[in-house]
Amino acid sequence: MPADHEPSGDGASWSPLDSEGWYAARDAVAELRDVLIAAGMERDFPYLRADLNAFGHGLIELGRISPETAERLTELLRRALESTYEVPGTGTNGRQQRND
């Protein structure tokens, strides 16, 4: 008869709640959700969710979006990249200047 022993911790007993990747993905989704709500785009990303791959790495599922949503997201990102902000101690904005 086999000896009594501790559970082996194999894949059958693994839970996403035991993964740092799950919590990182969940927190990132919450932050992204808050920004999408502020931008009035919460209904444009119905498939937004946290996920894990087979290796336990956290992933964010954005899902399929309409062309209009993609255009609006593109414009928001473009504006964010063009925005100026002071980098403390430098007197310049955060973008690198090109010397063409």
Gaussian input, Z-matrix of N, CA and C with variables (Angstrom, degrees):
# hf/3-21g

backbone

0 1
 N
 C     1     B1
 C     2     B2     1     A1
 N     3     B3     2     A2     1     D1
 C     4     B4     3     A3     2     D2
 C     5     B5     4     A4     3     D3
 N     6     B6     5     A5     4     D4
 C     7     B7     6     A6     5     D5
 C     8     B8     7     A7     6     D6
 N     9     B9     8     A8     7     D7
 C    10    B10     9     A9     8     D8
 C    11    B11    10    A10     9     D9
 N    12    B12    11    A11    10    D10
 C    13    B13    12    A12    11    D11
 C    14    B14    13    A13    12    D12
 N    15    B15    14    A14    13    D13
 C    16    B16    15    A15    14    D14
 C    17    B17    16    A16    15    D15
 N    18    B18    17    A17    16    D16
 C    19    B19    18    A18    17    D17
 C    20    B20    19    A19    18    D18
 N    21    B21    20    A20    19    D19
 C    22    B22    21    A21    20    D20
 C    23    B23    22    A22    21    D21
 N    24    B24    23    A23    22    D22
 C    25    B25    24    A24    23    D23
 C    26    B26    25    A25    24    D24
 N    27    B27    26    A26    25    D25
 C    28    B28    27    A27    26    D26
 C    29    B29    28    A28    27    D27
 N    30    B30    29    A29    28    D28
 C    31    B31    30    A30    29    D29
 C    32    B32    31    A31    30    D30
 N    33    B33    32    A32    31    D31
 C    34    B34    33    A33    32    D32
 C    35    B35    34    A34    33    D33
 N    36    B36    35    A35    34    D34
 C    37    B37    36    A36    35    D35
 C    38    B38    37    A37    36    D36
 N    39    B39    38    A38    37    D37
 C    40    B40    39    A39    38    D38
 C    41    B41    40    A40    39    D39
 N    42    B42    41    A41    40    D40
 C    43    B43    42    A42    41    D41
 C    44    B44    43    A43    42    D42
 N    45    B45    44    A44    43    D43
 C    46    B46    45    A45    44    D44
 C    47    B47    46    A46    45    D45
 N    48    B48    47    A47    46    D46
 C    49    B49    48    A48    47    D47
 C    50    B50    49    A49    48    D48
 N    51    B51    50    A50    49    D49
 C    52    B52    51    A51    50    D50
 C    53    B53    52    A52    51    D51
 N    54    B54    53    A53    52    D52
 C    55    B55    54    A54    53    D53
 C    56    B56    55    A55    54    D54
 N    57    B57    56    A56    55    D55
 C    58    B58    57    A57    56    D56
 C    59    B59    58    A58    57    D57
 N    60    B60    59    A59    58    D58
 C    61    B61    60    A60    59    D59
 C    62    B62    61    A61    60    D60
 N    63    B63    62    A62    61    D61
 C    64    B64    63    A63    62    D62
 C    65    B65    64    A64    63    D63
 N    66    B66    65    A65    64    D64
 C    67    B67    66    A66    65    D65
 C    68    B68    67    A67    66    D66
 N    69    B69    68    A68    67    D67
 C    70    B70    69    A69    68    D68
 C    71    B71    70    A70    69    D69
 N    72    B72    71    A71    70    D70
 C    73    B73    72    A72    71    D71
 C    74    B74    73    A73    72    D72
 N    75    B75    74    A74    73    D73
 C    76    B76    75    A75    74    D74
 C    77    B77    76    A76    75    D75
 N    78    B78    77    A77    76    D76
 C    79    B79    78    A78    77    D77
 C    80    B80    79    A79    78    D78
 N    81    B81    80    A80    79    D79
 C    82    B82    81    A81    80    D80
 C    83    B83    82    A82    81    D81
 N    84    B84    83    A83    82    D82
 C    85    B85    84    A84    83    D83
 C    86    B86    85    A85    84    D84
 N    87    B87    86    A86    85    D85
 C    88    B88    87    A87    86    D86
 C    89    B89    88    A88    87    D87
 N    90    B90    89    A89    88    D88
 C    91    B91    90    A90    89    D89
 C    92    B92    91    A91    90    D90
 N    93    B93    92    A92    91    D91
 C    94    B94    93    A93    92    D92
 C    95    B95    94    A94    93    D93
 N    96    B96    95    A95    94    D94
 C    97    B97    96    A96    95    D95
 C    98    B98    97    A97    96    D96
 N    99    B99    98    A98    97    D97
 C   100   B100    99    A99    98    D98
 C   101   B101   100   A100    99    D99
 N   102   B102   101   A101   100   D100
 C   103   B103   102   A102   101   D101
 C   104   B104   103   A103   102   D102
 N   105   B105   104   A104   103   D103
 C   106   B106   105   A105   104   D104
 C   107   B107   106   A106   105   D105
 N   108   B108   107   A107   106   D106
 C   109   B109   108   A108   107   D107
 C   110   B110   109   A109   108   D108
 N   111   B111   110   A110   109   D109
 C   112   B112   111   A111   110   D110
 C   113   B113   112   A112   111   D111
 N   114   B114   113   A113   112   D112
 C   115   B115   114   A114   113   D113
 C   116   B116   115   A115   114   D114
 N   117   B117   116   A116   115   D115
 C   118   B118   117   A117   116   D116
 C   119   B119   118   A118   117   D117
 N   120   B120   119   A119   118   D118
 C   121   B121   120   A120   119   D119
 C   122   B122   121   A121   120   D120
 N   123   B123   122   A122   121   D121
 C   124   B124   123   A123   122   D122
 C   125   B125   124   A124   123   D123
 N   126   B126   125   A125   124   D124
 C   127   B127   126   A126   125   D125
 C   128   B128   127   A127   126   D126
 N   129   B129   128   A128   127   D127
 C   130   B130   129   A129   128   D128
 C   131   B131   130   A130   129   D129
 N   132   B132   131   A131   130   D130
 C   133   B133   132   A132   131   D131
 C   134   B134   133   A133   132   D132
 N   135   B135   134   A134   133   D133
 C   136   B136   135   A135   134   D134
 C   137   B137   136   A136   135   D135
 N   138   B138   137   A137   136   D136
 C   139   B139   138   A138   137   D137
 C   140   B140   139   A139   138   D138
 N   141   B141   140   A140   139   D139
 C   142   B142   141   A141   140   D140
 C   143   B143   142   A142   141   D141
 N   144   B144   143   A143   142   D142
 C   145   B145   144   A144   143   D143
 C   146   B146   145   A145   144   D144
 N   147   B147   146   A146   145   D145
 C   148   B148   147   A147   146   D146
 C   149   B149   148   A148   147   D147
 N   150   B150   149   A149   148   D148
 C   151   B151   150   A150   149   D149
 C   152   B152   151   A151   150   D150
 N   153   B153   152   A152   151   D151
 C   154   B154   153   A153   152   D152
 C   155   B155   154   A154   153   D153
 N   156   B156   155   A155   154   D154
 C   157   B157   156   A156   155   D155
 C   158   B158   157   A157   156   D156
 N   159   B159   158   A158   157   D157
 C   160   B160   159   A159   158   D158
 C   161   B161   160   A160   159   D159
 N   162   B162   161   A161   160   D160
 C   163   B163   162   A162   161   D161
 C   164   B164   163   A163   162   D162
 N   165   B165   164   A164   163   D163
 C   166   B166   165   A165   164   D164
 C   167   B167   166   A166   165   D165
 N   168   B168   167   A167   166   D166
 C   169   B169   168   A168   167   D167
 C   170   B170   169   A169   168   D168
 N   171   B171   170   A170   169   D169
 C   172   B172   171   A171   170   D170
 C   173   B173   172   A172   171   D171
 N   174   B174   173   A173   172   D172
 C   175   B175   174   A174   173   D173
 C   176   B176   175   A175   174   D174
 N   177   B177   176   A176   175   D175
 C   178   B178   177   A177   176   D176
 C   179   B179   178   A178   177   D177
 N   180   B180   179   A179   178   D178
 C   181   B181   180   A180   179   D179
 C   182   B182   181   A181   180   D180
 N   183   B183   182   A182   181   D181
 C   184   B184   183   A183   182   D182
 C   185   B185   184   A184   183   D183
 N   186   B186   185   A185   184   D184
 C   187   B187   186   A186   185   D185
 C   188   B188   187   A187   186   D186
 N   189   B189   188   A188   187   D187
 C   190   B190   189   A189   188   D188
 C   191   B191   190   A190   189   D189
 N   192   B192   191   A191   190   D190
 C   193   B193   192   A192   191   D191
 C   194   B194   193   A193   192   D192
 N   195   B195   194   A194   193   D193
 C   196   B196   195   A195   194   D194
 C   197   B197   196   A196   195   D195
 N   198   B198   197   A197   196   D196
 C   199   B199   198   A198   197   D197
 C   200   B200   199   A199   198   D198
 N   201   B201   200   A200   199   D199
 C   202   B202   201   A201   200   D200
 C   203   B203   202   A202   201   D201
 N   204   B204   203   A203   202   D202
 C   205   B205   204   A204   203   D203
 C   206   B206   205   A205   204   D204
 N   207   B207   206   A206   205   D205
 C   208   B208   207   A207   206   D206
 C   209   B209   208   A208   207   D207
 N   210   B210   209   A209   208   D208
 C   211   B211   210   A210   209   D209
 C   212   B212   211   A211   210   D210
 N   213   B213   212   A212   211   D211
 C   214   B214   213   A213   212   D212
 C   215   B215   214   A214   213   D213
 N   216   B216   215   A215   214   D214
 C   217   B217   216   A216   215   D215
 C   218   B218   217   A217   216   D216
 N   219   B219   218   A218   217   D217
 C   220   B220   219   A219   218   D218
 C   221   B221   220   A220   219   D219
 N   222   B222   221   A221   220   D220
 C   223   B223   222   A222   221   D221
 C   224   B224   223   A223   222   D222
 N   225   B225   224   A224   223   D223
 C   226   B226   225   A225   224   D224
 C   227   B227   226   A226   225   D225
 N   228   B228   227   A227   226   D226
 C   229   B229   228   A228   227   D227
 C   230   B230   229   A229   228   D228
 N   231   B231   230   A230   229   D229
 C   232   B232   231   A231   230   D230
 C   233   B233   232   A232   231   D231
 N   234   B234   233   A233   232   D232
 C   235   B235   234   A234   233   D233
 C   236   B236   235   A235   234   D234
 N   237   B237   236   A236   235   D235
 C   238   B238   237   A237   236   D236
 C   239   B239   238   A238   237   D237
 N   240   B240   239   A239   238   D238
 C   241   B241   240   A240   239   D239
 C   242   B242   241   A241   240   D240
 N   243   B243   242   A242   241   D241
 C   244   B244   243   A243   242   D242
 C   245   B245   244   A244   243   D243
 N   246   B246   245   A245   244   D244
 C   247   B247   246   A246   245   D245
 C   248   B248   247   A247   246   D246
 N   249   B249   248   A248   247   D247
 C   250   B250   249   A249   248   D248
 C   251   B251   250   A250   249   D249
 N   252   B252   251   A251   250   D250
 C   253   B253   252   A252   251   D251
 C   254   B254   253   A253   252   D252
 N   255   B255   254   A254   253   D253
 C   256   B256   255   A255   254   D254
 C   257   B257   256   A256   255   D255
 N   258   B258   257   A257   256   D256
 C   259   B259   258   A258   257   D257
 C   260   B260   259   A259   258   D258
 N   261   B261   260   A260   259   D259
 C   262   B262   261   A261   260   D260
 C   263   B263   262   A262   261   D261
 N   264   B264   263   A263   262   D262
 C   265   B265   264   A264   263   D263
 C   266   B266   265   A265   264   D264
 N   267   B267   266   A266   265   D265
 C   268   B268   267   A267   266   D266
 C   269   B269   268   A268   267   D267
 N   270   B270   269   A269   268   D268
 C   271   B271   270   A270   269   D269
 C   272   B272   271   A271   270   D270
 N   273   B273   272   A272   271   D271
 C   274   B274   273   A273   272   D272
 C   275   B275   274   A274   273   D273
 N   276   B276   275   A275   274   D274
 C   277   B277   276   A276   275   D275
 C   278   B278   277   A277   276   D276
 N   279   B279   278   A278   277   D277
 C   280   B280   279   A279   278   D278
 C   281   B281   280   A280   279   D279
 N   282   B282   281   A281   280   D280
 C   283   B283   282   A282   281   D281
 C   284   B284   283   A283   282   D282
 N   285   B285   284   A284   283   D283
 C   286   B286   285   A285   284   D284
 C   287   B287   286   A286   285   D285
 N   288   B288   287   A287   286   D286
 C   289   B289   288   A288   287   D287
 C   290   B290   289   A289   288   D288
 N   291   B291   290   A290   289   D289
 C   292   B292   291   A291   290   D290
 C   293   B293   292   A292   291   D291
 N   294   B294   293   A293   292   D292
 C   295   B295   294   A294   293   D293
 C   296   B296   295   A295   294   D294
 N   297   B297   296   A296   295   D295
 C   298   B298   297   A297   296   D296
 C   299   B299   298   A298   297   D297

   B1=1.4382
   B2=1.5197
   B3=1.3424
   B4=1.4537
   B5=1.5260
   B6=1.3092
   B7=1.4657
   B8=1.5246
   B9=1.3298
   B10=1.4641
   B11=1.5140
   B12=1.3174
   B13=1.4606
   B14=1.5257
   B15=1.2921
   B16=1.4585
   B17=1.5251
   B18=1.3387
   B19=1.4765
   B20=1.5255
   B21=1.3150
   B22=1.4651
   B23=1.5168
   B24=1.3317
   B25=1.4688
   B26=1.5182
   B27=1.3186
   B28=1.4652
   B29=1.5223
   B30=1.3082
   B31=1.4550
   B32=1.5167
   B33=1.3025
   B34=1.4569
   B35=1.5250
   B36=1.3128
   B37=1.4612
   B38=1.5270
   B39=1.3340
   B40=1.4589
   B41=1.5196
   B42=1.3075
   B43=1.4571
   B44=1.5153
   B45=1.3381
   B46=1.4577
   B47=1.5245
   B48=1.3169
   B49=1.4601
   B50=1.5247
   B51=1.3428
   B52=1.4607
   B53=1.5222
   B54=1.3259
   B55=1.4598
   B56=1.5242
   B57=1.3240
   B58=1.4621
   B59=1.5261
   B60=1.3170
   B61=1.4591
   B62=1.5152
   B63=1.3367
   B64=1.4587
   B65=1.5195
   B66=1.3252
   B67=1.4589
   B68=1.5274
   B69=1.3255
   B70=1.4678
   B71=1.5312
   B72=1.3265
   B73=1.4623
   B74=1.5273
   B75=1.3149
   B76=1.4659
   B77=1.5242
   B78=1.3516
   B79=1.4661
   B80=1.5237
   B81=1.3304
   B82=1.4646
   B83=1.5225
   B84=1.3314
   B85=1.4636
   B86=1.5217
   B87=1.3178
   B88=1.4678
   B89=1.5264
   B90=1.3386
   B91=1.4655
   B92=1.5260
   B93=1.3235
   B94=1.4606
   B95=1.5219
   B96=1.3155
   B97=1.4600
   B98=1.5261
   B99=1.3363
   B100=1.4614
   B101=1.5231
   B102=1.3322
   B103=1.4674
   B104=1.5259
   B105=1.3212
   B106=1.4649
   B107=1.5302
   B108=1.3071
   B109=1.4684
   B110=1.5202
   B111=1.3328
   B112=1.4705
   B113=1.5266
   B114=1.3410
   B115=1.4692
   B116=1.5263
   B117=1.3329
   B118=1.4642
   B119=1.5135
   B120=1.3380
   B121=1.4605
   B122=1.5334
   B123=1.3241
   B124=1.4654
   B125=1.5240
   B126=1.3157
   B127=1.4711
   B128=1.5264
   B129=1.3263
   B130=1.4626
   B131=1.5290
   B132=1.3279
   B133=1.4561
   B134=1.5330
   B135=1.3547
   B136=1.4611
   B137=1.5266
   B138=1.3134
   B139=1.4625
   B140=1.5233
   B141=1.3238
   B142=1.4642
   B143=1.5206
   B144=1.3538
   B145=1.4560
   B146=1.5185
   B147=1.3058
   B148=1.4639
   B149=1.5226
   B150=1.3284
   B151=1.4535
   B152=1.5239
   B153=1.3068
   B154=1.4589
   B155=1.5139
   B156=1.3421
   B157=1.4568
   B158=1.5329
   B159=1.3009
   B160=1.4635
   B161=1.5251
   B162=1.3214
   B163=1.4539
   B164=1.5263
   B165=1.3315
   B166=1.4530
   B167=1.5105
   B168=1.3398
   B169=1.4606
   B170=1.5259
   B171=1.3310
   B172=1.4493
   B173=1.5191
   B174=1.3121
   B175=1.4603
   B176=1.5236
   B177=1.3237
   B178=1.4462
   B179=1.5192
   B180=1.3128
   B181=1.4613
   B182=1.5223
   B183=1.3375
   B184=1.4634
   B185=1.5189
   B186=1.3138
   B187=1.4504
   B188=1.5191
   B189=1.3087
   B190=1.4597
   B191=1.5202
   B192=1.3319
   B193=1.4666
   B194=1.5228
   B195=1.3055
   B196=1.4611
   B197=1.5269
   B198=1.3301
   B199=1.4682
   B200=1.5313
   B201=1.3258
   B202=1.4619
   B203=1.5308
   B204=1.3280
   B205=1.4663
   B206=1.5159
   B207=1.3263
   B208=1.4662
   B209=1.5245
   B210=1.3317
   B211=1.4610
   B212=1.5225
   B213=1.3273
   B214=1.4677
   B215=1.5211
   B216=1.3228
   B217=1.4638
   B218=1.5246
   B219=1.3263
   B220=1.4626
   B221=1.5210
   B222=1.3227
   B223=1.4600
   B224=1.5312
   B225=1.3157
   B226=1.4719
   B227=1.5281
   B228=1.3178
   B229=1.4665
   B230=1.5257
   B231=1.3358
   B232=1.4614
   B233=1.5285
   B234=1.3257
   B235=1.4626
   B236=1.5251
   B237=1.3110
   B238=1.4666
   B239=1.5260
   B240=1.3315
   B241=1.4644
   B242=1.5237
   B243=1.3273
   B244=1.4586
   B245=1.5215
   B246=1.3149
   B247=1.4697
   B248=1.5281
   B249=1.3072
   B250=1.4558
   B251=1.5119
   B252=1.2979
   B253=1.4466
   B254=1.5237
   B255=1.2937
   B256=1.4623
   B257=1.5130
   B258=1.3236
   B259=1.4492
   B260=1.5207
   B261=1.3272
   B262=1.4637
   B263=1.5304
   B264=1.3237
   B265=1.4571
   B266=1.5115
   B267=1.3542
   B268=1.4615
   B269=1.5155
   B270=1.3283
   B271=1.4525
   B272=1.5129
   B273=1.3418
   B274=1.4701
   B275=1.5151
   B276=1.3356
   B277=1.4602
   B278=1.5234
   B279=1.3448
   B280=1.4550
   B281=1.5084
   B282=1.3344
   B283=1.4696
   B284=1.5267
   B285=1.3061
   B286=1.4510
   B287=1.5283
   B288=1.2962
   B289=1.4521
   B290=1.5130
   B291=1.3470
   B292=1.4737
   B293=1.5079
   B294=1.2950
   B295=1.4572
   B296=1.5194
   B297=1.3363
   B298=1.4767
   B299=1.5010
   A1=109.93
   A2=119.38
   A3=120.46
   A4=111.04
   A5=114.36
   A6=120.41
   A7=109.58
   A8=115.46
   A9=120.03
   A10=108.62
   A11=116.88
   A12=120.39
   A13=110.18
   A14=115.43
   A15=122.29
   A16=109.83
   A17=117.52
   A18=119.24
   A19=110.30
   A20=116.04
   A21=120.72
   A22=114.00
   A23=119.02
   A24=119.93
   A25=112.22
   A26=116.84
   A27=119.96
   A28=110.51
   A29=115.81
   A30=121.49
   A31=114.08
   A32=118.01
   A33=120.19
   A34=111.98
   A35=117.07
   A36=119.30
   A37=112.47
   A38=117.23
   A39=121.51
   A40=110.76
   A41=117.17
   A42=121.78
   A43=109.46
   A44=118.81
   A45=120.38
   A46=111.73
   A47=116.59
   A48=120.11
   A49=112.25
   A50=116.67
   A51=121.38
   A52=111.93
   A53=117.99
   A54=122.43
   A55=111.91
   A56=116.64
   A57=120.71
   A58=110.23
   A59=117.00
   A60=121.63
   A61=112.34
   A62=116.42
   A63=120.26
   A64=110.62
   A65=117.13
   A66=120.57
   A67=111.45
   A68=117.33
   A69=120.28
   A70=110.04
   A71=116.85
   A72=120.73
   A73=110.87
   A74=116.94
   A75=120.67
   A76=111.33
   A77=116.50
   A78=120.02
   A79=111.40
   A80=116.80
   A81=120.44
   A82=111.01
   A83=117.43
   A84=120.77
   A85=110.23
   A86=117.37
   A87=120.43
   A88=110.73
   A89=117.10
   A90=120.58
   A91=111.18
   A92=116.78
   A93=120.90
   A94=110.54
   A95=117.27
   A96=121.12
   A97=110.98
   A98=116.54
   A99=120.20
   A100=111.89
   A101=117.35
   A102=121.21
   A103=110.35
   A104=117.16
   A105=120.00
   A106=111.10
   A107=117.00
   A108=120.45
   A109=109.74
   A110=117.07
   A111=121.07
   A112=111.42
   A113=116.78
   A114=121.40
   A115=112.01
   A116=117.19
   A117=120.54
   A118=113.33
   A119=117.50
   A120=121.25
   A121=113.33
   A122=117.23
   A123=119.21
   A124=113.51
   A125=117.69
   A126=120.74
   A127=112.20
   A128=117.20
   A129=121.37
   A130=113.36
   A131=117.17
   A132=121.62
   A133=109.59
   A134=116.98
   A135=119.45
   A136=114.07
   A137=118.13
   A138=120.94
   A139=113.14
   A140=118.08
   A141=121.76
   A142=110.02
   A143=116.18
   A144=120.09
   A145=110.85
   A146=114.68
   A147=121.53
   A148=108.32
   A149=116.37
   A150=120.59
   A151=108.49
   A152=116.04
   A153=123.50
   A154=108.42
   A155=116.11
   A156=117.81
   A157=109.13
   A158=117.50
   A159=121.73
   A160=112.85
   A161=117.58
   A162=121.45
   A163=112.32
   A164=116.75
   A165=120.97
   A166=114.49
   A167=117.08
   A168=120.93
   A169=109.28
   A170=116.00
   A171=120.61
   A172=112.06
   A173=115.67
   A174=122.73
   A175=108.95
   A176=115.55
   A177=121.63
   A178=108.24
   A179=116.32
   A180=121.94
   A181=107.72
   A182=116.27
   A183=120.66
   A184=111.03
   A185=116.98
   A186=121.14
   A187=112.52
   A188=114.54
   A189=120.90
   A190=109.01
   A191=115.06
   A192=120.37
   A193=108.53
   A194=115.49
   A195=120.31
   A196=110.24
   A197=117.33
   A198=120.16
   A199=111.73
   A200=116.85
   A201=119.98
   A202=110.95
   A203=115.95
   A204=119.84
   A205=110.57
   A206=117.28
   A207=120.88
   A208=110.74
   A209=116.80
   A210=120.36
   A211=111.31
   A212=116.72
   A213=119.80
   A214=111.12
   A215=116.72
   A216=120.65
   A217=110.79
   A218=116.83
   A219=121.53
   A220=110.77
   A221=116.84
   A222=120.73
   A223=111.39
   A224=117.04
   A225=119.83
   A226=111.27
   A227=116.79
   A228=120.26
   A229=111.16
   A230=116.13
   A231=119.98
   A232=110.53
   A233=117.00
   A234=120.89
   A235=111.56
   A236=116.50
   A237=119.78
   A238=110.50
   A239=117.11
   A240=120.35
   A241=112.05
   A242=116.38
   A243=120.39
   A244=113.29
   A245=116.05
   A246=118.57
   A247=109.43
   A248=114.65
   A249=119.31
   A250=109.23
   A251=114.37
   A252=120.99
   A253=107.79
   A254=115.72
   A255=121.49
   A256=110.02
   A257=115.95
   A258=120.95
   A259=105.80
   A260=118.28
   A261=120.46
   A262=112.67
   A263=114.85
   A264=120.91
   A265=115.97
   A266=118.10
   A267=118.92
   A268=112.92
   A269=117.04
   A270=120.11
   A271=113.34
   A272=117.52
   A273=121.87
   A274=109.62
   A275=114.27
   A276=117.26
   A277=109.00
   A278=116.02
   A279=121.22
   A280=115.05
   A281=118.12
   A282=119.81
   A283=110.32
   A284=115.14
   A285=119.18
   A286=108.83
   A287=115.93
   A288=119.74
   A289=109.73
   A290=114.60
   A291=120.08
   A292=109.29
   A293=117.04
   A294=123.21
   A295=109.48
   A296=115.47
   A297=119.71
   A298=111.62
   D1=136.15
   D2=-179.80
   D3=-65.70
   D4=148.16
   D5=178.53
   D6=-74.70
   D7=148.75
   D8=175.42
   D9=-67.71
   D10=139.17
   D11=-179.99
   D12=-149.29
   D13=167.83
   D14=179.74
   D15=-69.17
   D16=153.82
   D17=174.30
   D18=-57.83
   D19=144.25
   D20=-173.78
   D21=-78.57
   D22=-13.79
   D23=-178.10
   D24=73.79
   D25=28.57
   D26=-178.93
   D27=-72.61
   D28=178.31
   D29=-176.01
   D30=-61.88
   D31=-23.70
   D32=-178.19
   D33=-68.81
   D34=-23.49
   D35=-178.97
   D36=-105.25
   D37=5.62
   D38=-178.39
   D39=-73.35
   D40=143.80
   D41=178.56
   D42=-129.96
   D43=143.76
   D44=177.08
   D45=-60.97
   D46=-24.39
   D47=179.72
   D48=-69.61
   D49=-11.05
   D50=176.77
   D51=-92.54
   D52=6.46
   D53=-172.16
   D54=-112.22
   D55=131.20
   D56=173.68
   D57=-65.28
   D58=-33.31
   D59=179.30
   D60=-59.98
   D61=-37.53
   D62=179.23
   D63=-63.74
   D64=-45.95
   D65=-178.21
   D66=-68.23
   D67=-36.69
   D68=176.99
   D69=-64.04
   D70=-43.90
   D71=179.31
   D72=-65.47
   D73=-42.37
   D74=179.69
   D75=-62.57
   D76=-43.18
   D77=179.43
   D78=-65.87
   D79=-39.01
   D80=178.70
   D81=-65.56
   D82=-39.27
   D83=177.42
   D84=-63.87
   D85=-41.06
   D86=179.53
   D87=-62.32
   D88=-42.42
   D89=178.66
   D90=-65.66
   D91=-44.62
   D92=178.87
   D93=-64.24
   D94=-41.44
   D95=177.79
   D96=-58.23
   D97=-43.93
   D98=-179.81
   D99=-61.99
   D100=-39.75
   D101=178.49
   D102=-69.00
   D103=-40.45
   D104=178.34
   D105=-64.41
   D106=-37.24
   D107=176.25
   D108=-63.69
   D109=-45.86
   D110=179.85
   D111=-61.14
   D112=-32.30
   D113=179.56
   D114=-86.29
   D115=-0.07
   D116=-178.71
   D117=72.71
   D118=24.35
   D119=-175.69
   D120=-113.68
   D121=17.13
   D122=-174.99
   D123=-62.16
   D124=-29.58
   D125=-179.60
   D126=-84.68
   D127=-9.11
   D128=-177.77
   D129=-84.52
   D130=-9.43
   D131=-178.97
   D132=-126.35
   D133=67.43
   D134=-174.81
   D135=-68.48
   D136=-16.82
   D137=-177.34
   D138=-101.76
   D139=8.42
   D140=-178.91
   D141=-61.49
   D142=124.02
   D143=179.12
   D144=-164.62
   D145=160.27
   D146=174.77
   D147=-85.91
   D148=148.38
   D149=-178.81
   D150=-151.03
   D151=169.42
   D152=173.97
   D153=-129.05
   D154=146.31
   D155=172.35
   D156=-89.37
   D157=-177.21
   D158=-176.43
   D159=-63.90
   D160=-18.15
   D161=-179.14
   D162=-97.17
   D163=3.30
   D164=179.07
   D165=83.15
   D166=13.92
   D167=177.19
   D168=-84.77
   D169=131.73
   D170=179.69
   D171=-69.17
   D172=138.44
   D173=177.75
   D174=-134.87
   D175=155.52
   D176=176.21
   D177=-111.75
   D178=122.37
   D179=176.91
   D180=-92.67
   D181=112.79
   D182=176.94
   D183=-87.47
   D184=-30.67
   D185=179.21
   D186=80.12
   D187=-175.83
   D188=179.81
   D189=-83.30
   D190=143.24
   D191=179.01
   D192=-132.33
   D193=160.85
   D194=179.98
   D195=-75.42
   D196=160.41
   D197=175.82
   D198=-58.18
   D199=-37.04
   D200=179.64
   D201=-64.25
   D202=-40.54
   D203=178.02
   D204=-65.36
   D205=-40.14
   D206=178.23
   D207=-62.91
   D208=-40.47
   D209=178.22
   D210=-65.31
   D211=-41.61
   D212=179.25
   D213=-66.68
   D214=-41.89
   D215=177.73
   D216=-63.19
   D217=-40.32
   D218=176.80
   D219=-59.99
   D220=-44.40
   D221=179.77
   D222=-65.11
   D223=-41.35
   D224=177.90
   D225=-62.51
   D226=-42.66
   D227=178.68
   D228=-66.79
   D229=-40.52
   D230=178.16
   D231=-60.39
   D232=-45.84
   D233=178.75
   D234=-63.21
   D235=-39.26
   D236=178.51
   D237=-63.45
   D238=-40.41
   D239=179.45
   D240=-69.17
   D241=-31.56
   D242=-178.78
   D243=-84.31
   D244=-14.60
   D245=-177.50
   D246=-65.74
   D247=148.19
   D248=178.94
   D249=-104.11
   D250=144.99
   D251=176.51
   D252=-149.33
   D253=148.52
   D254=179.98
   D255=-81.04
   D256=130.62
   D257=171.14
   D258=-90.46
   D259=118.02
   D260=-176.09
   D261=-52.08
   D262=131.56
   D263=175.80
   D264=84.72
   D265=-2.50
   D266=-177.59
   D267=-113.92
   D268=-25.24
   D269=-176.99
   D270=72.27
   D271=15.19
   D272=179.76
   D273=-128.67
   D274=166.75
   D275=174.72
   D276=-81.13
   D277=172.86
   D278=-173.73
   D279=-75.98
   D280=-7.05
   D281=-177.81
   D282=-88.45
   D283=146.52
   D284=175.26
   D285=-80.37
   D286=142.48
   D287=178.61
   D288=-91.33
   D289=140.71
   D290=178.28
   D291=-91.79
   D292=144.60
   D293=177.78
   D294=-113.05
   D295=69.21
   D296=-179.08
   D297=-88.06

